[in-house]
Amino acid sequence: MSAPDSEPLIVVPPCTGPDSRSPLEATGRTLNWGVIATGNIAAAVTADLARLPDARLYAVSSRSQDRAGQFAAKYGFTRSYYDGGRPTSGYEQLLADPEIDAVYVATPHGQHYEVAGAALRAGKHVLCEKSLTINSREAAELIKLAETNQRFLMEAVWTRFLPSVQRAWEVARSGELGDIQWLQADLGFPAPYDPNARIWALNDGGGALLDLTVYPLTWALGVLGWPGSYTVTGSINPDGVDRQNALQLSYSSGAQAQLTSSLAASSPRTVTIAGTKGWLRTNAPLHNPTELTIDTLETGLRVETLEQIGNGYVYELRETTRCIQSGMTESPTMPKQDSLKTMQFFDEVRRELGVRYPND
């Protein structure tokens, strides 16, 4: 099958690149943040958001009063909102708060369109957890809404902003490895089936594709760009959710990429980039590596260890904060059109796999 297009990905290093300021250094006025949802990813990102001197943890929302209160107390939020049988949901109450400048949306995929859309209409800037939505129609509508309301919108693909990933892409593009011929990336872990779990719920956009494949794909795009064509195989459970998938990407240069994502098996969770002069390999996990092993015909083997601050989310959070402070409506490192192209690509892949979401 053909891919969305064959244009190369334009990789723009974030302001937190290796030659830039520390992500812990303020870049402008303090922003009041709201966090929507209180799950594991919300907790990990909030812990890093608290590290930014120009970010104030202002409000959190949850469906549960206990969870909202406990989350607010743990991280020092000024306010907490919850459903509690009220006419408006917790997140709607949060979005009505005029003190909030920006929100981080950490709900399941299937709720991103509704919640992020409401935030944009309320005049809030939005950092939305990946995937931005569960299909390209929703993504296009969110992007249009952000542009109409002149508000910042970014999909939280944190891997793009990590110093280790930026360094690996720099090495791959420098010519040190020669002409890149193939890339292999895998991400897999066994997730016990639970029909009530978000990761297996069709309504929530569950499955390996939206939860995991974005990471191997991010590496392929950063090194080789968008492919000219692809093939895909996968395994679907009785509920219509993909347990695992394997993508083969082909490029006009002759280069290839093999991307594997699985909720059924444990994998090395690494990336290998191979060129005519040498290779590069990350340690695990590929979405947050801290070590690069590089072996070239000219210089031999070396290992580069790279810094990580906190949980690793401070880099995307600094970029989001800087962009909003500067009056920008998107990040050049994670532009909205990249999110749209990814959702268009995933729509095509899902058709091939036979996965259909109710929102489609």
Secondary structure, 3 states (H helix, E strand, C coil): CECCCCCCCCCCCCCCCCCCCCCCCCCCCCEEEEEECCCHHHHHHHHHHCCCCCEEEEEEEECCHHHHHHHHHHHCCCEEEECCCCCCCHHHHHHCCCCCCEEEECCCHHHHHHHHHHHHHCCCEEEEECCCCCCHHHHHHHHHHHHHHCCCEEEECHHHHCHHHHHHHHHHHHCCCCCEEEEEEEEECCCCCCCCCHHHCHHHCCCHHHHHHHHHHHHHHHHHCCCCEEEEEEEECCCCCEEEEEEEEECCCCCEEEEEEECCCCCCCCEEEEECCEEEEECCCCCCCCEEEEEECCCEEEEEECCCCCCCCHHHHHHHHHHHHCCCCCCCCCCHHHHHHHHHHHHHHHHHHCCCCCCC
